[in-house]
Amino acid sequence: MQEILTVITYLVVWLICKEVVGIQSGLVTLVISLGAAVSVYVIFAVRWYEDRKKNDNR
């Protein structure tokens, strides 16, 4: 699930950068979309870790 959301985030941000914002540089678009995808991945990993830690302490 986490990986699927990461890929979807990457594609959506890529399309937003290209079509909506109009960024012509491929490198800038790549950095922005990869940053967003990695951020989503990290956020879900932290939430999973906190949920797991909370459930282990019960």
LUMLUMDREN-2810 file (N, C-alpha, C; in Angstrom, 1 decimal):
<atoms>
<atom><aa>M</aa><ch>A</ch><at>N</at><xx>0.8</xx><yy>-1.2</yy><zz>0.0</zz></atom>
<atom><aa>M</aa><ch>A</ch><at>CA</at><xx>0.0</xx><yy>0.0</yy><zz>0.0</zz></atom>
<atom><aa>M</aa><ch>A</ch><at>C</at><xx>0.9</xx><yy>1.3</yy><zz>0.0</zz></atom>
<atom><aa>Q</aa><ch>A</ch><at>N</at><xx>1.9</xx><yy>1.2</yy><zz>0.8</zz></atom>
<atom><aa>Q</aa><ch>A</ch><at>CA</at><xx>2.8</xx><yy>2.4</yy><zz>1.0</zz></atom>
<atom><aa>Q</aa><ch>A</ch><at>C</at><xx>3.5</xx><yy>2.7</yy><zz>-0.3</zz></atom>
<atom><aa>E</aa><ch>A</ch><at>N</at><xx>3.9</xx><yy>1.7</yy><zz>-1.0</zz></atom>
<atom><aa>E</aa><ch>A</ch><at>CA</at><xx>4.7</xx><yy>1.8</yy><zz>-2.3</zz></atom>
<atom><aa>E</aa><ch>A</ch><at>C</at><xx>3.7</xx><yy>2.3</yy><zz>-3.4</zz></atom>
<atom><aa>I</aa><ch>A</ch><at>N</at><xx>2.5</xx><yy>1.9</yy><zz>-3.4</zz></atom>
<atom><aa>I</aa><ch>A</ch><at>CA</at><xx>1.5</xx><yy>2.3</yy><zz>-4.4</zz></atom>
<atom><aa>I</aa><ch>A</ch><at>C</at><xx>1.2</xx><yy>3.8</yy><zz>-4.2</zz></atom>
<atom><aa>L</aa><ch>A</ch><at>N</at><xx>1.0</xx><yy>4.2</yy><zz>-3.0</zz></atom>
<atom><aa>L</aa><ch>A</ch><at>CA</at><xx>0.8</xx><yy>5.6</yy><zz>-2.8</zz></atom>
<atom><aa>L</aa><ch>A</ch><at>C</at><xx>2.0</xx><yy>6.5</yy><zz>-3.1</zz></atom>
<atom><aa>T</aa><ch>A</ch><at>N</at><xx>3.2</xx><yy>6.0</yy><zz>-2.9</zz></atom>
<atom><aa>T</aa><ch>A</ch><at>CA</at><xx>4.4</xx><yy>6.7</yy><zz>-3.3</zz></atom>
<atom><aa>T</aa><ch>A</ch><at>C</at><xx>4.5</xx><yy>6.9</yy><zz>-4.8</zz></atom>
<atom><aa>V</aa><ch>A</ch><at>N</at><xx>4.2</xx><yy>5.8</yy><zz>-5.6</zz></atom>
<atom><aa>V</aa><ch>A</ch><at>CA</at><xx>4.2</xx><yy>5.9</yy><zz>-7.0</zz></atom>
<atom><aa>V</aa><ch>A</ch><at>C</at><xx>3.1</xx><yy>6.9</yy><zz>-7.5</zz></atom>
<atom><aa>I</aa><ch>A</ch><at>N</at><xx>1.9</xx><yy>6.8</yy><zz>-7.0</zz></atom>
<atom><aa>I</aa><ch>A</ch><at>CA</at><xx>0.8</xx><yy>7.7</yy><zz>-7.4</zz></atom>
<atom><aa>I</aa><ch>A</ch><at>C</at><xx>1.2</xx><yy>9.1</yy><zz>-7.0</zz></atom>
<atom><aa>T</aa><ch>A</ch><at>N</at><xx>1.8</xx><yy>9.4</yy><zz>-5.9</zz></atom>
<atom><aa>T</aa><ch>A</ch><at>CA</at><xx>2.2</xx><yy>10.7</yy><zz>-5.5</zz></atom>
<atom><aa>T</aa><ch>A</ch><at>C</at><xx>3.2</xx><yy>11.3</yy><zz>-6.5</zz></atom>
<atom><aa>Y</aa><ch>A</ch><at>N</at><xx>4.2</xx><yy>10.4</yy><zz>-6.9</zz></atom>
<atom><aa>Y</aa><ch>A</ch><at>CA</at><xx>5.2</xx><yy>10.8</yy><zz>-7.8</zz></atom>
<atom><aa>Y</aa><ch>A</ch><at>C</at><xx>4.6</xx><yy>11.3</yy><zz>-9.2</zz></atom>
<atom><aa>L</aa><ch>A</ch><at>N</at><xx>3.7</xx><yy>10.4</yy><zz>-9.7</zz></atom>
<atom><aa>L</aa><ch>A</ch><at>CA</at><xx>3.1</xx><yy>10.7</yy><zz>-11.0</zz></atom>
<atom><aa>L</aa><ch>A</ch><at>C</at><xx>2.2</xx><yy>12.0</yy><zz>-10.9</zz></atom>
<atom><aa>V</aa><ch>A</ch><at>N</at><xx>1.4</xx><yy>12.1</yy><zz>-9.9</zz></atom>
<atom><aa>V</aa><ch>A</ch><at>CA</at><xx>0.5</xx><yy>13.3</yy><zz>-9.7</zz></atom>
<atom><aa>V</aa><ch>A</ch><at>C</at><xx>1.3</xx><yy>14.6</yy><zz>-9.6</zz></atom>
<atom><aa>V</aa><ch>A</ch><at>N</at><xx>2.4</xx><yy>14.6</yy><zz>-8.8</zz></atom>
<atom><aa>V</aa><ch>A</ch><at>CA</at><xx>3.2</xx><yy>15.8</yy><zz>-8.7</zz></atom>
<atom><aa>V</aa><ch>A</ch><at>C</at><xx>3.9</xx><yy>16.1</yy><zz>-10.0</zz></atom>
<atom><aa>W</aa><ch>A</ch><at>N</at><xx>4.4</xx><yy>15.0</yy><zz>-10.7</zz></atom>
<atom><aa>W</aa><ch>A</ch><at>CA</at><xx>5.0</xx><yy>15.2</yy><zz>-12.0</zz></atom>
<atom><aa>W</aa><ch>A</ch><at>C</at><xx>4.1</xx><yy>15.9</yy><zz>-12.9</zz></atom>
<atom><aa>L</aa><ch>A</ch><at>N</at><xx>2.8</xx><yy>15.4</yy><zz>-13.0</zz></atom>
<atom><aa>L</aa><ch>A</ch><at>CA</at><xx>1.9</xx><yy>16.0</yy><zz>-13.9</zz></atom>
<atom><aa>L</aa><ch>A</ch><at>C</at><xx>1.5</xx><yy>17.5</yy><zz>-13.5</zz></atom>
<atom><aa>I</aa><ch>A</ch><at>N</at><xx>1.4</xx><yy>17.7</yy><zz>-12.2</zz></atom>
<atom><aa>I</aa><ch>A</ch><at>CA</at><xx>1.1</xx><yy>19.1</yy><zz>-11.7</zz></atom>
<atom><aa>I</aa><ch>A</ch><at>C</at><xx>2.2</xx><yy>20.0</yy><zz>-12.1</zz></atom>
<atom><aa>C</aa><ch>A</ch><at>N</at><xx>3.4</xx><yy>19.6</yy><zz>-11.9</zz></atom>
<atom><aa>C</aa><ch>A</ch><at>CA</at><xx>4.6</xx><yy>20.4</yy><zz>-12.3</zz></atom>
<atom><aa>C</aa><ch>A</ch><at>C</at><xx>4.6</xx><yy>20.7</yy><zz>-13.8</zz></atom>
<atom><aa>K</aa><ch>A</ch><at>N</at><xx>4.3</xx><yy>19.7</yy><zz>-14.6</zz></atom>
<atom><aa>K</aa><ch>A</ch><at>CA</at><xx>4.4</xx><yy>19.9</yy><zz>-16.0</zz></atom>
<atom><aa>K</aa><ch>A</ch><at>C</at><xx>3.2</xx><yy>20.7</yy><zz>-16.6</zz></atom>
<atom><aa>E</aa><ch>A</ch><at>N</at><xx>2.0</xx><yy>20.3</yy><zz>-16.2</zz></atom>
<atom><aa>E</aa><ch>A</ch><at>CA</at><xx>0.8</xx><yy>20.8</yy><zz>-16.9</zz></atom>
<atom><aa>E</aa><ch>A</ch><at>C</at><xx>0.3</xx><yy>22.1</yy><zz>-16.2</zz></atom>
<atom><aa>V</aa><ch>A</ch><at>N</at><xx>0.2</xx><yy>22.0</yy><zz>-14.8</zz></atom>
<atom><aa>V</aa><ch>A</ch><at>CA</at><xx>-0.5</xx><yy>23.1</yy><zz>-14.1</zz></atom>
<atom><aa>V</aa><ch>A</ch><at>C</at><xx>0.5</xx><yy>24.3</yy><zz>-13.9</zz></atom>
<atom><aa>V</aa><ch>A</ch><at>N</at><xx>1.7</xx><yy>24.0</yy><zz>-13.3</zz></atom>
<atom><aa>V</aa><ch>A</ch><at>CA</at><xx>2.6</xx><yy>25.0</yy><zz>-13.0</zz></atom>
<atom><aa>V</aa><ch>A</ch><at>C</at><xx>3.4</xx><yy>25.4</yy><zz>-14.2</zz></atom>
<atom><aa>G</aa><ch>A</ch><at>N</at><xx>3.7</xx><yy>24.5</yy><zz>-15.1</zz></atom>
<atom><aa>G</aa><ch>A</ch><at>CA</at><xx>4.4</xx><yy>24.8</yy><zz>-16.3</zz></atom>
<atom><aa>G</aa><ch>A</ch><at>C</at><xx>5.9</xx><yy>24.8</yy><zz>-16.2</zz></atom>
<atom><aa>I</aa><ch>A</ch><at>N</at><xx>6.4</xx><yy>24.0</yy><zz>-15.3</zz></atom>
<atom><aa>I</aa><ch>A</ch><at>CA</at><xx>7.9</xx><yy>23.9</yy><zz>-15.2</zz></atom>
<atom><aa>I</aa><ch>A</ch><at>C</at><xx>8.4</xx><yy>23.1</yy><zz>-16.4</zz></atom>
<atom><aa>Q</aa><ch>A</ch><at>N</at><xx>9.4</xx><yy>23.8</yy><zz>-17.1</zz></atom>
<atom><aa>Q</aa><ch>A</ch><at>CA</at><xx>9.9</xx><yy>23.1</yy><zz>-18.3</zz></atom>
<atom><aa>Q</aa><ch>A</ch><at>C</at><xx>11.1</xx><yy>22.3</yy><zz>-18.0</zz></atom>
<atom><aa>S</aa><ch>A</ch><at>N</at><xx>11.8</xx><yy>22.6</yy><zz>-17.0</zz></atom>
<atom><aa>S</aa><ch>A</ch><at>CA</at><xx>13.1</xx><yy>21.8</yy><zz>-16.6</zz></atom>
<atom><aa>S</aa><ch>A</ch><at>C</at><xx>12.7</xx><yy>20.4</yy><zz>-16.1</zz></atom>
<atom><aa>G</aa><ch>A</ch><at>N</at><xx>13.3</xx><yy>19.4</yy><zz>-16.8</zz></atom>
<atom><aa>G</aa><ch>A</ch><at>CA</at><xx>13.0</xx><yy>18.1</yy><zz>-16.3</zz></atom>
<atom><aa>G</aa><ch>A</ch><at>C</at><xx>13.7</xx><yy>17.8</yy><zz>-15.0</zz></atom>
<atom><aa>L</aa><ch>A</ch><at>N</at><xx>14.8</xx><yy>18.4</yy><zz>-14.8</zz></atom>
<atom><aa>L</aa><ch>A</ch><at>CA</at><xx>15.5</xx><yy>18.1</yy><zz>-13.5</zz></atom>
<atom><aa>L</aa><ch>A</ch><at>C</at><xx>14.8</xx><yy>18.7</yy><zz>-12.3</zz></atom>
<atom><aa>V</aa><ch>A</ch><at>N</at><xx>14.2</xx><yy>19.9</yy><zz>-12.5</zz></atom>
<atom><aa>V</aa><ch>A</ch><at>CA</at><xx>13.5</xx><yy>20.5</yy><zz>-11.4</zz></atom>
<atom><aa>V</aa><ch>A</ch><at>C</at><xx>12.2</xx><yy>19.7</yy><zz>-11.1</zz></atom>
<atom><aa>T</aa><ch>A</ch><at>N</at><xx>11.5</xx><yy>19.3</yy><zz>-12.2</zz></atom>
<atom><aa>T</aa><ch>A</ch><at>CA</at><xx>10.3</xx><yy>18.5</yy><zz>-12.0</zz></atom>
<atom><aa>T</aa><ch>A</ch><at>C</at><xx>10.7</xx><yy>17.1</yy><zz>-11.3</zz></atom>
<atom><aa>L</aa><ch>A</ch><at>N</at><xx>11.8</xx><yy>16.5</yy><zz>-11.7</zz></atom>
<atom><aa>L</aa><ch>A</ch><at>CA</at><xx>12.2</xx><yy>15.3</yy><zz>-11.1</zz></atom>
<atom><aa>L</aa><ch>A</ch><at>C</at><xx>12.5</xx><yy>15.4</yy><zz>-9.6</zz></atom>
<atom><aa>V</aa><ch>A</ch><at>N</at><xx>13.2</xx><yy>16.5</yy><zz>-9.3</zz></atom>
<atom><aa>V</aa><ch>A</ch><at>CA</at><xx>13.6</xx><yy>16.7</yy><zz>-7.8</zz></atom>
<atom><aa>V</aa><ch>A</ch><at>C</at><xx>12.3</xx><yy>16.9</yy><zz>-7.0</zz></atom>
<atom><aa>I</aa><ch>A</ch><at>N</at><xx>11.4</xx><yy>17.8</yy><zz>-7.5</zz></atom>
<atom><aa>I</aa><ch>A</ch><at>CA</at><xx>10.2</xx><yy>18.1</yy><zz>-6.8</zz></atom>
<atom><aa>I</aa><ch>A</ch><at>C</at><xx>9.3</xx><yy>16.8</yy><zz>-6.6</zz></atom>
<atom><aa>S</aa><ch>A</ch><at>N</at><xx>9.1</xx><yy>16.1</yy><zz>-7.7</zz></atom>
<atom><aa>S</aa><ch>A</ch><at>CA</at><xx>8.2</xx><yy>14.9</yy><zz>-7.6</zz></atom>
<atom><aa>S</aa><ch>A</ch><at>C</at><xx>8.9</xx><yy>13.8</yy><zz>-6.8</zz></atom>
<atom><aa>L</aa><ch>A</ch><at>N</at><xx>10.2</xx><yy>13.6</yy><zz>-6.9</zz></atom>
<atom><aa>L</aa><ch>A</ch><at>CA</at><xx>10.8</xx><yy>12.6</yy><zz>-6.0</zz></atom>
<atom><aa>L</aa><ch>A</ch><at>C</at><xx>10.8</xx><yy>13.0</yy><zz>-4.5</zz></atom>
<atom><aa>G</aa><ch>A</ch><at>N</at><xx>11.0</xx><yy>14.3</yy><zz>-4.3</zz></atom>
<atom><aa>G</aa><ch>A</ch><at>CA</at><xx>10.9</xx><yy>14.8</yy><zz>-2.9</zz></atom>
<atom><aa>G</aa><ch>A</ch><at>C</at><xx>9.5</xx><yy>14.6</yy><zz>-2.3</zz></atom>
<atom><aa>A</aa><ch>A</ch><at>N</at><xx>8.5</xx><yy>14.8</yy><zz>-3.1</zz></atom>
<atom><aa>A</aa><ch>A</ch><at>CA</at><xx>7.1</xx><yy>14.5</yy><zz>-2.6</zz></atom>
<atom><aa>A</aa><ch>A</ch><at>C</at><xx>6.9</xx><yy>13.1</yy><zz>-2.4</zz></atom>
<atom><aa>A</aa><ch>A</ch><at>N</at><xx>7.3</xx><yy>12.2</yy><zz>-3.3</zz></atom>
<atom><aa>A</aa><ch>A</ch><at>CA</at><xx>7.1</xx><yy>10.8</yy><zz>-3.1</zz></atom>
<atom><aa>A</aa><ch>A</ch><at>C</at><xx>7.9</xx><yy>10.2</yy><zz>-1.9</zz></atom>
<atom><aa>V</aa><ch>A</ch><at>N</at><xx>9.1</xx><yy>10.7</yy><zz>-1.7</zz></atom>
<atom><aa>V</aa><ch>A</ch><at>CA</at><xx>9.9</xx><yy>10.2</yy><zz>-0.6</zz></atom>
<atom><aa>V</aa><ch>A</ch><at>C</at><xx>9.2</xx><yy>10.7</yy><zz>0.7</zz></atom>
<atom><aa>S</aa><ch>A</ch><at>N</at><xx>8.7</xx><yy>11.9</yy><zz>0.7</zz></atom>
<atom><aa>S</aa><ch>A</ch><at>CA</at><xx>8.0</xx><yy>12.5</yy><zz>1.9</zz></atom>
<atom><aa>S</aa><ch>A</ch><at>C</at><xx>6.8</xx><yy>11.6</yy><zz>2.3</zz></atom>
<atom><aa>V</aa><ch>A</ch><at>N</at><xx>6.0</xx><yy>11.2</yy><zz>1.3</zz></atom>
<atom><aa>V</aa><ch>A</ch><at>CA</at><xx>4.9</xx><yy>10.4</yy><zz>1.6</zz></atom>
<atom><aa>V</aa><ch>A</ch><at>C</at><xx>5.3</xx><yy>9.0</yy><zz>2.1</zz></atom>
<atom><aa>Y</aa><ch>A</ch><at>N</at><xx>6.4</xx><yy>8.5</yy><zz>1.5</zz></atom>
<atom><aa>Y</aa><ch>A</ch><at>CA</at><xx>6.9</xx><yy>7.2</yy><zz>2.0</zz></atom>
<atom><aa>Y</aa><ch>A</ch><at>C</at><xx>7.4</xx><yy>7.3</yy><zz>3.5</zz></atom>
<atom><aa>V</aa><ch>A</ch><at>N</at><xx>8.1</xx><yy>8.3</yy><zz>3.8</zz></atom>
<atom><aa>V</aa><ch>A</ch><at>CA</at><xx>8.6</xx><yy>8.5</yy><zz>5.2</zz></atom>
<atom><aa>V</aa><ch>A</ch><at>C</at><xx>7.4</xx><yy>8.8</yy><zz>6.2</zz></atom>
<atom><aa>I</aa><ch>A</ch><at>N</at><xx>6.5</xx><yy>9.6</yy><zz>5.8</zz></atom>
<atom><aa>I</aa><ch>A</ch><at>CA</at><xx>5.3</xx><yy>9.8</yy><zz>6.6</zz></atom>
<atom><aa>I</aa><ch>A</ch><at>C</at><xx>4.6</xx><yy>8.5</yy><zz>7.0</zz></atom>
<atom><aa>F</aa><ch>A</ch><at>N</at><xx>4.4</xx><yy>7.7</yy><zz>6.0</zz></atom>
<atom><aa>F</aa><ch>A</ch><at>CA</at><xx>3.7</xx><yy>6.4</yy><zz>6.3</zz></atom>
<atom><aa>F</aa><ch>A</ch><at>C</at><xx>4.5</xx><yy>5.5</yy><zz>7.1</zz></atom>
<atom><aa>A</aa><ch>A</ch><at>N</at><xx>5.9</xx><yy>5.5</yy><zz>6.9</zz></atom>
<atom><aa>A</aa><ch>A</ch><at>CA</at><xx>6.7</xx><yy>4.7</yy><zz>7.7</zz></atom>
<atom><aa>A</aa><ch>A</ch><at>C</at><xx>6.7</xx><yy>5.1</yy><zz>9.1</zz></atom>
<atom><aa>V</aa><ch>A</ch><at>N</at><xx>6.8</xx><yy>6.4</yy><zz>9.4</zz></atom>
<atom><aa>V</aa><ch>A</ch><at>CA</at><xx>6.7</xx><yy>6.9</yy><zz>10.8</zz></atom>
<atom><aa>V</aa><ch>A</ch><at>C</at><xx>5.4</xx><yy>6.5</yy><zz>11.4</zz></atom>
<atom><aa>R</aa><ch>A</ch><at>N</at><xx>4.3</xx><yy>6.7</yy><zz>10.7</zz></atom>
<atom><aa>R</aa><ch>A</ch><at>CA</at><xx>3.0</xx><yy>6.4</yy><zz>11.3</zz></atom>
<atom><aa>R</aa><ch>A</ch><at>C</at><xx>2.9</xx><yy>4.9</yy><zz>11.6</zz></atom>
<atom><aa>W</aa><ch>A</ch><at>N</at><xx>3.4</xx><yy>4.0</yy><zz>10.7</zz></atom>
<atom><aa>W</aa><ch>A</ch><at>CA</at><xx>3.4</xx><yy>2.6</yy><zz>10.9</zz></atom>
<atom><aa>W</aa><ch>A</ch><at>C</at><xx>4.2</xx><yy>2.3</yy><zz>12.2</zz></atom>
<atom><aa>Y</aa><ch>A</ch><at>N</at><xx>5.4</xx><yy>2.9</yy><zz>12.3</zz></atom>
<atom><aa>Y</aa><ch>A</ch><at>CA</at><xx>6.3</xx><yy>2.6</yy><zz>13.4</zz></atom>
<atom><aa>Y</aa><ch>A</ch><at>C</at><xx>5.6</xx><yy>3.0</yy><zz>14.7</zz></atom>
<atom><aa>E</aa><ch>A</ch><at>N</at><xx>5.0</xx><yy>4.2</yy><zz>14.7</zz></atom>
<atom><aa>E</aa><ch>A</ch><at>CA</at><xx>4.3</xx><yy>4.7</yy><zz>16.0</zz></atom>
<atom><aa>E</aa><ch>A</ch><at>C</at><xx>3.1</xx><yy>3.8</yy><zz>16.3</zz></atom>
<atom><aa>D</aa><ch>A</ch><at>N</at><xx>2.3</xx><yy>3.3</yy><zz>15.3</zz></atom>
<atom><aa>D</aa><ch>A</ch><at>CA</at><xx>1.2</xx><yy>2.4</yy><zz>15.6</zz></atom>
<atom><aa>D</aa><ch>A</ch><at>C</at><xx>1.7</xx><yy>1.1</yy><zz>16.2</zz></atom>
<atom><aa>R</aa><ch>A</ch><at>N</at><xx>2.8</xx><yy>0.6</yy><zz>15.6</zz></atom>
<atom><aa>R</aa><ch>A</ch><at>CA</at><xx>3.4</xx><yy>-0.7</yy><zz>16.0</zz></atom>
<atom><aa>R</aa><ch>A</ch><at>C</at><xx>3.9</xx><yy>-0.5</yy><zz>17.5</zz></atom>
<atom><aa>K</aa><ch>A</ch><at>N</at><xx>4.6</xx><yy>0.6</yy><zz>17.7</zz></atom>
<atom><aa>K</aa><ch>A</ch><at>CA</at><xx>5.1</xx><yy>0.8</yy><zz>19.1</zz></atom>
<atom><aa>K</aa><ch>A</ch><at>C</at><xx>4.0</xx><yy>0.9</yy><zz>20.1</zz></atom>
<atom><aa>K</aa><ch>A</ch><at>N</at><xx>2.9</xx><yy>1.6</yy><zz>19.7</zz></atom>
<atom><aa>K</aa><ch>A</ch><at>CA</at><xx>1.8</xx><yy>1.8</yy><zz>20.6</zz></atom>
<atom><aa>K</aa><ch>A</ch><at>C</at><xx>1.1</xx><yy>0.5</yy><zz>20.9</zz></atom>
<atom><aa>N</aa><ch>A</ch><at>N</at><xx>1.0</xx><yy>-0.4</yy><zz>19.9</zz></atom>
<atom><aa>N</aa><ch>A</ch><at>CA</at><xx>0.3</xx><yy>-1.7</yy><zz>20.1</zz></atom>
<atom><aa>N</aa><ch>A</ch><at>C</at><xx>1.2</xx><yy>-2.6</yy><zz>20.9</zz></atom>
<atom><aa>D</aa><ch>A</ch><at>N</at><xx>2.5</xx><yy>-2.5</yy><zz>20.8</zz></atom>
<atom><aa>D</aa><ch>A</ch><at>CA</at><xx>3.4</xx><yy>-3.4</yy><zz>21.6</zz></atom>
<atom><aa>D</aa><ch>A</ch><at>C</at><xx>3.5</xx><yy>-3.1</yy><zz>23.1</zz></atom>
<atom><aa>N</aa><ch>A</ch><at>N</at><xx>3.2</xx><yy>-1.8</yy><zz>23.4</zz></atom>
<atom><aa>N</aa><ch>A</ch><at>CA</at><xx>3.2</xx><yy>-1.4</yy><zz>24.8</zz></atom>
<atom><aa>N</aa><ch>A</ch><at>C</at><xx>2.0</xx><yy>-1.7</yy><zz>25.6</zz></atom>
<atom><aa>R</aa><ch>A</ch><at>N</at><xx>1.0</xx><yy>-2.3</yy><zz>25.0</zz></atom>
<atom><aa>R</aa><ch>A</ch><at>CA</at><xx>-0.3</xx><yy>-2.6</yy><zz>25.7</zz></atom>
<atom><aa>R</aa><ch>A</ch><at>C</at><xx>-0.1</xx><yy>-3.8</yy><zz>26.5</zz></atom>
</atoms>
